Amino acid sequence: MKQKKTGVFWFTNDLRLHDNPALTQAKLLVDELLCVYVIDQPWQSASLYQQPHADRNSRRFLLESLSDLSKSLNKIGQRLIVLESEATAALSNLLKKVDASVVFRSESVGWYENRVWEELKKNRHINFHSVDTRTLFTTNTLPFDLADLPASFTQFKNKVGDLEPSKPIPTLGYLPPAPMVDFPEFKPLATGSKNHAFQGGESQGLEILRDYFSSQKPLSYKEVRNAIDGWDNSCKFSPWLANGCLSVRQVVASLADYEKRNEANESTYWIYFEILWREFFQWYALKNGVKLFSFTGIKNRKPLTSFYAERFQKWVNGTTPYPLVNACMNELRETGYLSNRGRQIVASCFANELSMDWRYGAAYFEQALVDYDVGSNWGNWQYLAGVGADTRDKRRFNLEKQSHQFDPDGRYTRKWGGDKGIQSLDSVDAADWPIG
Ligand SMILES: Cc1cc2nc3c(=O)[nH]c(=O)nc-3n(C[C@H](O)[C@H](O)[C@H](O)COP(=O)(O)OP(=O)(O)OC[C@H]3O[C@@H](n4cnc5c(N)ncnc54)[C@H](O)[C@@H]3O)c2cc1C
């Protein structure tokens, strides 16, 4: 009798059934499939920068996304196993337990994530398949080798601007059954009333996508995208894209469809332009590996910065001498989201006014953002700190000018209490004497 071929699908940043080429490949190649997600233990403890990797907002978003995925899998006769453990050990045990002969996952651009995969691949009895699901292009369709990735976004855009992105593939309506093995059941969160703007899950992500492209908003995107506040001013796709609840190829296909049904103008093009920034940082992360997290970045340049615990705390808590920065940090802490303009302002303040080592700021963003994405986050921080993909030495935003331009009547600052609790940057001087 032919032996059943058992596979494991390791869900990572691809929490969806629509346009999931990795899961589709798994469906075609095995008789039984175990679907698993691992909440990696180190991810829950302190990082190198003495900060947790995720706070309440991002963890909530993840659990909502897993709940939604679990329900969708149940509907097609499958189930999701969720393990909270150290990833390499948890997956190795699981592979043994189900006697898997093949493992699938989506390609990852993160250096730490890839280390787990490389560890697992040491098992010579198992086949490993990793498929591009996170990007518009693939290593095969990019018009250059990864090693030759252009040094700046503009050069990248010029090279890929006319390239046709991969098309989304159909939503999975069937998967091979799960093997009969005992694992604790994952209990999806109850679908209660939605009391926050960013609710995780593929269903929610697709609804956000549909709503956006059923509106007039894309037609004026370019004029308002830079605003510091306002739900309607930008797409708000990032949390779903980051967790893979939304496929970027689906977003671009919906954009193209919108342009056909309505019109293509500078604003609709600009949505694609911004998505290309994301694309650039995915390949940038993959190419630069561990350098993405290095103080000297990809330029081997040492910024004149350090770590000051008190300044860091004031920045996180929104009690710096800069009301607009405080407002942004309060919004980020409360909601897990901040506009692109807000991110640029607080990151510039961190590296310049506060003279702080940029990596601590990036690590805080990693913990606080519901849309945390390894390439976009660390790539943008490097860019602003002057050690990344920028032809300029560094970016310094004039805080007063930014306040006048983006919050002229102070409404945003008041809304997020940026003018409350203002403190001087330091409470002691260099000789440790109290200031003031
Ligand atoms: C210091 C700093 C850290 C950041 N960290 C992240 C992060 O961890 N995750 C993340 O998704 N984005 C990050 N960004 C980029 C950007 O701020 C967010 O993607 C954007 O604000 C999300 O809102 P939106 O979905 O409404 O995007 P829109 O402004 O409407 O843009 C549409 C999409 O384009 C992409 N995009 C836009 N701008 C950028 C950019 N500069 N870099 C990469 N992709 C971009 C995103 O996928 C976004 O969803 C960061 C920017 C800065 C300055």
The ligand as an SDF file (V2000), in Angstrom:
LIG
                    3D

 53 58  0  0  0  0  0  0  0  0999 V2000
   10.8470   55.2280   10.8290 C   0  0  0  0  0  0  0  0  0  0  0  0
    9.8140   54.5100    9.9870 C   0  0  0  0  0  0  0  0  0  0  0  0
    9.4350   53.2080   10.2910 C   0  0  0  0  0  0  0  0  0  0  0  0
    8.4920   52.5200    9.5090 C   0  0  0  0  0  0  0  0  0  0  0  0
    8.1390   51.2390    9.8470 N   0  0  0  0  0  0  0  0  0  0  0  0
    7.2580   50.5560    9.0630 C   0  0  0  0  0  0  0  0  0  0  0  0
    6.8980   49.2210    9.3670 C   0  0  0  0  0  0  0  0  0  0  0  0
    7.4010   48.5940   10.3110 O   0  0  0  0  0  0  0  0  0  0  0  0
    5.9620   48.6110    8.5680 N   0  0  0  0  0  0  0  0  0  0  0  0
    5.3980   49.2490    7.4970 C   0  0  0  0  0  0  0  0  0  0  0  0
    4.5520   48.6590    6.8110 O   0  0  0  0  0  0  0  0  0  0  0  0
    5.7610   50.4910    7.1710 N   0  0  0  0  0  0  0  0  0  0  0  0
    6.6580   51.1830    7.9090 C   0  0  0  0  0  0  0  0  0  0  0  0
    6.9850   52.4680    7.5820 N   0  0  0  0  0  0  0  0  0  0  0  0
    6.4890   53.0320    6.3070 C   0  0  0  0  0  0  0  0  0  0  0  0
    5.1840   53.8290    6.3610 C   0  0  0  0  0  0  0  0  0  0  0  0
    5.2450   54.7850    7.3760 O   0  0  0  0  0  0  0  0  0  0  0  0
    3.9540   52.9510    6.5550 C   0  0  0  0  0  0  0  0  0  0  0  0
    3.9640   51.8890    5.6230 O   0  0  0  0  0  0  0  0  0  0  0  0
    2.6610   53.7340    6.3190 C   0  0  0  0  0  0  0  0  0  0  0  0
    2.6030   54.8540    7.1630 O   0  0  0  0  0  0  0  0  0  0  0  0
    1.4850   52.8250    6.5830 C   0  0  0  0  0  0  0  0  0  0  0  0
    0.2650   53.4940    6.4080 O   0  0  0  0  0  0  0  0  0  0  0  0
   -0.6400   53.1740    5.1460 P   0  0  0  0  0  0  0  0  0  0  0  0
   -0.8670   51.7270    5.0070 O   0  0  0  0  0  0  0  0  0  0  0  0
   -1.8390   54.0550    5.2440 O   0  0  0  0  0  0  0  0  0  0  0  0
    0.3210   53.5810    3.9600 O   0  0  0  0  0  0  0  0  0  0  0  0
    0.2660   54.5400    2.7210 P   0  0  0  0  0  0  0  0  0  0  0  0
    0.9950   55.7570    3.0880 O   0  0  0  0  0  0  0  0  0  0  0  0
   -1.0900   54.7120    2.1500 O   0  0  0  0  0  0  0  0  0  0  0  0
    1.1490   53.6850    1.6780 O   0  0  0  0  0  0  0  0  0  0  0  0
    0.6210   52.5170    1.0330 C   0  0  0  0  0  0  0  0  0  0  0  0
    1.5010   51.3340    1.3150 C   0  0  0  0  0  0  0  0  0  0  0  0
    2.7970   51.5580    0.7910 O   0  0  0  0  0  0  0  0  0  0  0  0
    3.7980   51.0450    1.6490 C   0  0  0  0  0  0  0  0  0  0  0  0
    4.6600   52.1350    2.1120 N   0  0  0  0  0  0  0  0  0  0  0  0
    4.3780   53.4400    2.1330 C   0  0  0  0  0  0  0  0  0  0  0  0
    5.4520   54.1650    2.5520 N   0  0  0  0  0  0  0  0  0  0  0  0
    6.4180   53.2660    2.8170 C   0  0  0  0  0  0  0  0  0  0  0  0
    7.7600   53.3820    3.2640 C   0  0  0  0  0  0  0  0  0  0  0  0
    8.3340   54.5740    3.5450 N   0  0  0  0  0  0  0  0  0  0  0  0
    8.4640   52.2520    3.4490 N   0  0  0  0  0  0  0  0  0  0  0  0
    7.9410   51.0340    3.1770 C   0  0  0  0  0  0  0  0  0  0  0  0
    6.6770   50.8760    2.7220 N   0  0  0  0  0  0  0  0  0  0  0  0
    5.9280   51.9860    2.5380 C   0  0  0  0  0  0  0  0  0  0  0  0
    3.0610   50.3640    2.8010 C   0  0  0  0  0  0  0  0  0  0  0  0
    2.9330   49.0130    2.5040 O   0  0  0  0  0  0  0  0  0  0  0  0
    1.7070   51.0590    2.7930 C   0  0  0  0  0  0  0  0  0  0  0  0
    0.6810   50.2650    3.3390 O   0  0  0  0  0  0  0  0  0  0  0  0
    7.9190   53.1790    8.3720 C   0  0  0  0  0  0  0  0  0  0  0  0
    8.2910   54.4870    8.0790 C   0  0  0  0  0  0  0  0  0  0  0  0
    9.2210   55.1550    8.8780 C   0  0  0  0  0  0  0  0  0  0  0  0
    9.5860   56.5850    8.5220 C   0  0  0  0  0  0  0  0  0  0  0  0
  1  2  1  0
  2  3  1  0
  2 52  2  0
  3  4  2  0
  4  5  1  0
  4 50  1  0
  5  6  2  0
  6  7  1  0
  6 13  1  0
  7  8  2  0
  7  9  1  0
  9 10  1  0
 10 11  2  0
 10 12  1  0
 12 13  2  0
 13 14  1  0
 14 15  1  0
 14 50  1  0
 15 16  1  0
 16 17  1  0
 16 18  1  0
 18 19  1  0
 18 20  1  0
 20 21  1  0
 20 22  1  0
 22 23  1  0
 23 24  1  0
 24 25  2  0
 24 26  1  0
 24 27  1  0
 27 28  1  0
 28 29  2  0
 28 30  1  0
 28 31  1  0
 31 32  1  0
 32 33  1  0
 33 34  1  0
 33 48  1  0
 34 35  1  0
 35 36  1  0
 35 46  1  0
 36 37  1  0
 36 45  1  0
 37 38  2  0
 38 39  1  0
 39 40  1  0
 39 45  2  0
 40 41  1  0
 40 42  2  0
 42 43  1  0
 43 44  2  0
 44 45  1  0
 46 47  1  0
 46 48  1  0
 48 49  1  0
 50 51  2  0
 51 52  1  0
 52 53  1  0
M  END
$$$$
